[in-house]
Amino acid sequence: MRNDPASTAAAVLARVGGPANVLSVAHCMTRLRLTLADPAAGDEEALRAVPGVLAVVAAGPGWQIVLGPGVVDEVTAAVEDALRDRVPPGAAPQDPRDALPAPPPGAPPNPRDEVPAAVPGAAAEVPRDEGPADAPPGAALKEVIRRRNATPFKTVLRRVANVFVPLIPALIGCGILAGLNGLLLNAGWLPGLTPALAAIASAFMALIAVFVGYNTAKEFGGTPVLGGAVAAVVVYPGVAKVTAFGTQLAPGQGGVLGALAAAFLATRVEKWCRGRVPGALDVLLTPTLTVLVPGLLTLYGLMYAAGTMATAIGTAANWLLETTGAVAGLVLGGLFLPLVMLGLHQALIPLHATLIEQQGYTVLLPLLAMAGAGQVGASLAVYVRLRHDVALRTTIRSALPAGLLGVGEPLIYGVSLPLGRPFLTACAGGAAGGAFVGFFAMLGTKVGATAIGPSGWALFPLLAGNRGPGAAAAVYGGGLLTGYAVGFAATYLFGFARRPRVTAAA
């Protein structure tokens, strides 16, 4: 039975330090993403105990609460509603346990509910399952990775991901329409409708730089509409009349990378102006300088540099697959699950978007999607091996449909990661599937996706390639089957600790 979104939102907010501690809210397909003013005020362990929360990825101010597809949309809306009525400064904080949704009838009591409230001035003694004797096999692995994840570089990656995550729904919708339009064109059906579908599917990608600029300014503390205004320079047709470094600029040159850099520069200029321009002139001078200075630098520097970088990304991706496809697929497919676990996979969206702008599809996403296939195979092996673990088998049955459609968090946090070894064998399955797809790229059959977001079986409608959608679907399907098989076999054979053999005394 699904928990009430408002109750879940209240419980989450109580455990992250209250509404007043939340600076920003966003979500992707499965995760609620919060930026906290004081991360120390959050209680990660109590947050994991909230019914409906599958996992928590906390590193610095950025907290990701895994809720699953569908649920995350409802809870995010409830969180945003709750934040409209924030607790006034100095008000007494709410007891986090008061916001915990009531457990279903007959459910066992939660041990955390028995923890007494802390006495002011006294150290709180909260019982925790710590130490190698009590921790599950995957807990130590997760904690080590989490600590390594709290670095400035990875923090930057998360902030870049926050720029692109809100764009995913539009990328998915427009990508599916583009794939449908391609099928209709190839079949010669509905010729009167295909121009309209092409316009609808392509309009967002033609103006994606504006949305990137808007979100960049919002993420880095600027005025969003000013970031969008500066980024719009990148796609404005009139830039074709501008010459920089001896070459004529082209509309869209630099793509999302140029838009990201332009909007970030705009936020820096705006903040500089806010602290120096007199208040009476601020309303006039600050917006003008924020658009003018970054706009000129974008035209006479950033567009050229970002365009060169974007071209290099496309060239490198093609070279990588054509010359070392199997090895590249093995590495990418094998390492993607840890990125998903830590929430860093969204930082790859700029690369995907750049490849889609250049080639019409991204060749990286099908390789990375093989990690989900390894996860499914590993979970099936756990289901077969642990026949007497009713609770775990129930978790697998409920999470497997989402896993087949490319949503891997329920299986990661509910099955493989807590067990330890199955997480590593799932990575082996993803590596095998990626090597399969990469091997065919070396033979000349590229597989790409026209949009970002879905994977697993949900990616089939978005597949494209240099030899048509049929060949792309065949190679991609073969990669999924390889990932399933290797993930299952590796987990079945090596995913569980061997029991010591007992010999009879002579």
FILUMGU-799075 format. One line per 2 residues: number of its first residue (from 1); their letters; for each residue x, y, z of C-alpha. Coordinates in steps of 0.2 Angstrom, whole numbers, plus 5000, padded with zeros to 4 digits. Layout:
REM FILUMGU-799075
NUM	a	X/Y/Z; ...
This chain:
REM FILUMGU-799075
1	mr	5000/5000/5000; 5007/5017/4995
3	nd	5011/5029/5009; 5002/5046/5008
5	pa	5013/5058/4999; 5010/5073/5011
7	st	5014/5062/5026; 5030/5056/5018
9	aa	5035/5073/5013; 5032/5079/5031
11	av	5043/5065/5038; 5057/5068/5026
13	la	5057/5087/5030; 5057/5083/5048
15	rv	5073/5072/5046; 5083/5085/5036
17	gg	5082/5098/5049; 5065/5105/5045
19	pa	5058/5116/5031; 5069/5131/5036
21	nv	5085/5120/5032; 5080/5117/5014
23	ls	5088/5128/5001; 5082/5120/4985
25	va	5071/5106/4979; 5072/5096/4963
27	hc	5069/5078/4957; 5073/5066/4943
29	mt	5065/5050/4939; 5067/5041/4955
31	rl	5075/5054/4968; 5070/5069/4978
33	rl	5085/5080/4978; 5087/5093/4992
35	tl	5100/5106/4995; 5102/5109/5014
37	ad	5109/5124/5023; 5116/5114/5037
39	pa	5119/5096/5032; 5123/5092/5050
41	ag	5105/5095/5055; 5099/5080/5045
43	de	5097/5063/5052; 5102/5051/5038
45	ea	5098/5035/5048; 5081/5041/5053
47	lr	5077/5047/5035; 5081/5029/5029
49	av	5068/5023/5041; 5054/5033/5034
51	pg	5041/5021/5025; 5043/5023/5006
53	vl	5061/5029/5007; 5072/5016/4997
55	av	5089/5024/5001; 5098/5040/5005
57	va	5113/5047/4996; 5120/5061/5007
59	ag	5136/5070/5003; 5138/5088/5009
61	pg	5123/5099/5007; 5116/5089/4993
63	wq	5104/5075/4999; 5096/5063/4987
65	iv	5081/5053/4994; 5077/5038/4983
67	lg	5058/5036/4982; 5055/5027/4965
69	pg	5046/5032/4949; 5029/5040/4951
71	vv	5031/5042/4970; 5045/5055/4968
73	de	5033/5067/4958; 5020/5066/4971
75	vt	5031/5068/4986; 5041/5082/4978
77	aa	5025/5092/4975; 5020/5089/4993
79	ve	5038/5095/4999; 5036/5111/4988
81	da	5019/5114/4996; 5026/5112/5014
83	lr	5040/5124/5010; 5028/5138/5006
85	dr	5024/5139/5025; 5041/5138/5032
87	vp	5044/5138/5051; 5048/5156/5057
89	pg	5066/5158/5063; 5067/5155/5082
91	aa	5052/5144/5082; 5053/5127/5091
93	pq	5058/5113/5080; 5046/5099/5077
95	dp	5051/5082/5084; 5055/5072/5068
97	rd	5046/5057/5075; 5030/5066/5075
99	al	5030/5067/5056; 5033/5048/5053
101	pa	5018/5040/5044; 5009/5027/5054
103	pp	5014/5010/5050; 5002/4998/5042
105	pg	4991/4987/5054; 5000/4972/5061
107	ap	5018/4979/5057; 5031/4976/5070
109	pn	5036/4991/5080; 5051/5002/5074
111	pr	5065/5001/5086; 5069/5020/5083
113	de	5052/5024/5090; 5058/5019/5107
115	vp	5073/5031/5107; 5069/5044/5121
117	aa	5070/5062/5117; 5087/5070/5121
119	vp	5089/5080/5136; 5095/5098/5133
121	ga	5114/5099/5136; 5116/5080/5136
123	aa	5124/5069/5123; 5111/5059/5114
125	ev	5113/5040/5114; 5105/5033/5099
127	pr	5107/5014/5097; 5115/5011/5080
129	de	5120/4995/5071; 5138/4998/5070
131	gp	5153/4987/5069; 5158/4973/5058
133	ad	5148/4960/5068; 5131/4969/5065
135	ap	5133/4978/5049; 5127/4970/5033
137	pg	5140/4965/5020; 5136/4979/5009
139	aa	5136/4993/5022; 5155/4995/5024
141	lk	5157/4996/5005; 5143/5009/5004
143	ev	5151/5019/5018; 5168/5019/5010
145	ir	5161/5025/4993; 5151/5038/5001
147	rr	5166/5046/5011; 5176/5046/4995
149	na	5162/5054/4986; 5162/5070/4997
151	tp	5175/5079/4986; 5174/5097/4979
153	fk	5175/5089/4961; 5161/5078/4964
155	tv	5151/5092/4972; 5153/5102/4956
157	lr	5147/5087/4946; 5131/5086/4957
159	rv	5128/5105/4954; 5130/5102/4935
161	an	5118/5087/4937; 5105/5099/4946
163	vf	5105/5110/4930; 5100/5096/4918
165	vp	5089/5084/4929; 5074/5095/4927
167	li	5076/5094/4908; 5074/5075/4908
169	pa	5055/5074/4906; 5056/5085/4891
171	li	5070/5076/4883; 5061/5059/4885
173	gc	5045/5066/4878; 5053/5074/4863
175	gi	5064/5059/4860; 5050/5047/4859
177	la	5041/5058/4847; 5056/5060/4837
179	gl	5058/5041/4836; 5039/5039/4832
181	ng	5041/5052/4818; 5056/5042/4811
183	ll	5046/5026/4810; 5032/5035/4801
185	ln	5044/5043/4789; 5053/5026/4785
187	ag	5036/5017/4783; 5029/5031/4772
189	wl	5014/5033/4784; 5004/5049/4788
191	pg	5014/5061/4777; 5003/5075/4783
193	lt	5007/5072/4801; 5026/5070/4801
195	pa	5030/5088/4798; 5020/5093/4814
197	la	5028/5079/4824; 5045/5084/4818
199	ai	5042/5102/4824; 5036/5097/4841
201	as	5050/5085/4844; 5064/5097/4838
203	af	5058/5113/4845; 5064/5109/4863
205	ma	5081/5103/4857; 5083/5119/4846
207	li	5080/5130/4862; 5088/5119/4875
209	av	5102/5131/4878; 5089/5144/4885
211	fv	5083/5131/4898; 5101/5126/4902
213	gy	5105/5144/4905; 5089/5147/4916
215	nt	5093/5132/4927; 5112/5136/4928
217	ak	5108/5154/4935; 5095/5146/4947
219	ef	5107/5133/4953; 5122/5145/4956
221	gg	5113/5159/4964; 5109/5171/4950
223	tp	5093/5178/4942; 5086/5163/4931
225	vl	5079/5174/4918; 5095/5183/4915
227	gg	5105/5167/4914; 5092/5161/4901
229	av	5094/5178/4891; 5113/5176/4890
231	aa	5112/5158/4885; 5099/5162/4871
233	vv	5113/5171/4862; 5120/5154/4858
235	vy	5105/5149/4848; 5100/5165/4841
237	pg	5101/5165/4822; 5109/5182/4821
239	va	5125/5175/4828; 5129/5170/4810
241	kv	5134/5188/4806; 5147/5188/4820
243	ta	5165/5183/4816; 5177/5177/4830
245	fg	5194/5171/4829; 5193/5173/4810
247	tq	5178/5161/4808; 5160/5165/4806
249	la	5149/5159/4821; 5135/5147/4818
251	pg	5119/5147/4828; 5120/5133/4841
253	qg	5139/5132/4841; 5145/5126/4858
255	gv	5127/5119/4862; 5123/5116/4880
257	lg	5141/5117/4886; 5142/5135/4879
259	al	5125/5139/4887; 5131/5132/4904
261	aa	5147/5142/4904; 5138/5158/4898
263	af	5125/5157/4911; 5138/5153/4925
265	la	5148/5168/4920; 5132/5179/4920
267	tr	5129/5174/4938; 5147/5179/4943
269	ve	5144/5196/4934; 5127/5199/4943
271	kw	5134/5195/4960; 5149/5207/4957
273	cr	5137/5220/4952; 5125/5218/4966
275	gr	5139/5222/4979; 5145/5237/4970
277	vp	5131/5246/4960; 5121/5259/4971
279	ga	5104/5254/4975; 5096/5268/4965
281	ld	5104/5261/4949; 5104/5243/4953
283	vl	5088/5240/4944; 5095/5247/4928
285	lt	5113/5244/4928; 5114/5226/4935
287	pt	5103/5217/4922; 5111/5227/4908
289	lt	5129/5223/4913; 5124/5205/4917
291	vl	5118/5202/4899; 5130/5213/4890
293	vp	5147/5208/4897; 5144/5189/4897
295	gl	5135/5191/4880; 5150/5198/4872
297	lt	5162/5186/4880; 5150/5172/4874
299	ly	5151/5178/4856; 5170/5182/4856
301	gl	5176/5167/4866; 5164/5155/4874
303	my	5155/5149/4859; 5171/5146/4849
305	aa	5179/5137/4864; 5163/5127/4868
307	gt	5161/5122/4850; 5178/5116/4849
309	ma	5176/5106/4865; 5159/5099/4859
311	ta	5167/5093/4842; 5181/5085/4852
313	ig	5168/5075/4863; 5160/5069/4847
315	ta	5176/5064/4839; 5182/5055/4855
317	an	5166/5045/4857; 5167/5039/4839
319	wl	5185/5035/4840; 5183/5026/4857
321	le	5169/5015/4850; 5177/5012/4833
323	tt	5194/5007/4840; 5192/5000/4857
325	ga	5173/4997/4858; 5173/4981/4867
327	va	5185/4988/4881; 5176/5004/4882
329	gl	5159/4996/4884; 5166/4984/4897
331	vl	5173/4999/4907; 5157/5010/4905
333	gg	5145/4996/4908; 5154/4990/4923
335	lf	5157/5006/4932; 5139/5014/4929
337	lp	5131/5005/4944; 5142/5014/4957
339	lv	5138/5030/4948; 5120/5027/4949
341	ml	5121/5023/4968; 5130/5039/4971
343	gl	5119/5049/4960; 5133/5055/4949
345	hq	5126/5047/4933; 5116/5063/4930
347	al	5132/5073/4928; 5134/5063/4911
349	ip	5119/5072/4904; 5129/5086/4896
351	lh	5139/5073/4886; 5123/5065/4880
353	at	5115/5081/4875; 5130/5086/4866
355	li	5131/5070/4856; 5112/5071/4852
357	eq	5114/5089/4845; 5129/5083/4834
359	qg	5124/5066/4828; 5105/5064/4832
361	yt	5109/5051/4846; 5120/5047/4860
363	vl	5131/5032/4858; 5135/5031/4877
365	lp	5118/5028/4884; 5115/5011/4877
367	ll	5132/5006/4884; 5128/5012/4901
369	am	5111/5005/4901; 5119/4987/4901
371	ag	5123/4990/4920; 5104/4989/4923
373	ag	5104/4972/4914; 5118/4965/4925
375	qv	5108/4971/4940; 5092/4962/4934
377	ga	5102/4946/4931; 5110/4947/4949
379	sl	5093/4949/4957; 5086/4934/4948
381	av	5101/4924/4955; 5098/4930/4972
383	yv	5080/4925/4970; 5084/4908/4965
385	rl	5098/4905/4978; 5089/4912/4993
387	rh	5073/4902/4992; 5069/4903/5011
389	dv	5071/4922/5012; 5053/4927/5010
391	al	5055/4946/5013; 5070/4947/5001
393	rt	5061/4937/4987; 5046/4949/4990
395	ti	5057/4964/4987; 5064/4957/4971
397	rs	5047/4953/4964; 5041/4970/4967
399	al	5056/4979/4961; 5060/4968/4946
401	pa	5047/4976/4934; 5055/4993/4937
403	gl	5072/4986/4935; 5067/4979/4918
405	lg	5062/4996/4913; 5079/5003/4918
407	vg	5075/5010/4935; 5088/5001/4945
409	ep	5088/5010/4963; 5075/4998/4971
411	li	5086/4983/4966; 5102/4991/4971
413	yg	5097/4997/4988; 5085/4983/4992
415	vs	5094/4968/4985; 5112/4969/4979
417	lp	5120/4982/4989; 5115/4976/5006
419	lg	5121/4959/5002; 5138/4965/4996
421	rp	5145/4953/4983; 5129/4953/4972
423	fl	5132/4971/4969; 5150/4967/4962
425	ta	5143/4953/4951; 5130/4964/4945
427	ca	5143/4976/4939; 5151/4961/4930
429	gg	5135/4958/4921; 5134/4976/4916
431	aa	5152/4975/4910; 5148/4960/4899
433	gg	5133/4968/4891; 5143/4984/4888
435	af	5157/4974/4880; 5144/4966/4868
437	vg	5137/4982/4862; 5154/4990/4861
439	ff	5161/4975/4850; 5147/4978/4837
441	am	5152/4996/4837; 5170/4991/4832
443	lg	5162/4981/4818; 5153/4996/4812
445	tk	5136/4995/4819; 5133/5009/4831
447	vg	5119/5009/4844; 5112/5026/4850
449	at	5098/5034/4859; 5088/5049/4853
451	ai	5084/5055/4871; 5091/5054/4889
453	gp	5082/5045/4903; 5075/5028/4900
455	sg	5085/5012/4899; 5081/4994/4900
457	wa	5067/4989/4889; 5060/5007/4890
459	lf	5075/5012/4879; 5069/5002/4863
461	pl	5057/5016/4856; 5072/5028/4857
463	la	5085/5018/4848; 5094/5024/4833
465	gn	5110/5020/4824; 5120/5021/4808
467	rg	5112/5005/4801; 5094/5009/4805
469	pg	5083/5006/4820; 5081/4987/4817
471	aa	5100/4984/4818; 5101/4995/4833
473	aa	5087/4986/4842; 5095/4969/4838
475	vy	5112/4973/4845; 5105/4982/4860
477	gg	5093/4967/4864; 5108/4955/4863
479	gl	5118/4966/4875; 5103/4965/4887
481	lt	5102/4946/4886; 5121/4946/4889
483	gy	5120/4957/4904; 5106/4946/4911
485	av	5115/4930/4908; 5132/4935/4915
487	gf	5125/4944/4930; 5114/4929/4934
489	aa	5129/4917/4932; 5142/4927/4941
491	ty	5130/4930/4956; 5124/4912/4957
493	lf	5142/4906/4957; 5152/4919/4966
495	gf	5139/4931/4974; 5138/4922/4991
497	ar	5151/4917/5003; 5156/4899/5003
499	rp	5151/4889/5019; 5166/4881/5028
501	rv	5166/4862/5025; 5163/4852/5040
503	ta	5173/4835/5041; 5170/4821/5053
505	aa	5183/4817/5066; 5193/4802/5062
